[in-house]
Amino acid sequence: MRQMSCWRCGHAVELADALGIRDRCPGCDSPLHACRNCEFYDPAFNNACRETAADRVVEKEEQNFCDYFRPSAKPLGPARSGASDLRAALEGLFKKPG
């Protein structure tokens, strides 16, 4: 039996069979067949996917029909807010010692 973790809440999900497209997380009711739960998901790559043959999916947190989807066992954690996180990181870099 395989296990995966929900990207949104980190809930461990036991997978007895193949993950269905409509399967939801028992912890937060998020779709499990979503890019953010896939082992190929990587924001550093084009279309945030390491699988080059996969079709582009715009909504990475919503259910999709990607044939290359593989459940990831690594929890990603919640989506980051983007610009505010970058600003905080930059301010931390240039913060005056005191």
C-alpha positions, 0 to 999 in steps of 0.5 A, a space after each residue: 500500500 502506498 501513501 501520499 500527503 495532501 499538499 494543502 493540509 499535509 494529511 497522510 492518505 493511504 492509496 490501496 488502488 490508483 488514485 481517482 480523478 475525483 478523489 478528495 483529501 479526507 483532511 481538507 476536502 481538496 482534490 488529490 489528483 492535482 499538480 501540487 500533489 504530483 511527484 513531477 510538480 516543480 515550480 522551477 520548471 516550465 509549466 511547473 512540471 518536470 514531465 516535458 510531455 505533459 499538457 499544460 495545466 493552469 490551475 495547479 491546485 485543482 483536479 485535472 486529467 493529466 495522464 502523467 500524474 503520480 502521487 507524491 509522498 512528499 508534503 509540499 505545504 500550503 501555497 505561498 503568497 508570492 510577492 509578499 514572501 519575496 519582499 520579506 526574504 529581500 528585507 531579511 537579506 538587507 536588514 541592518 544588524 542591530 
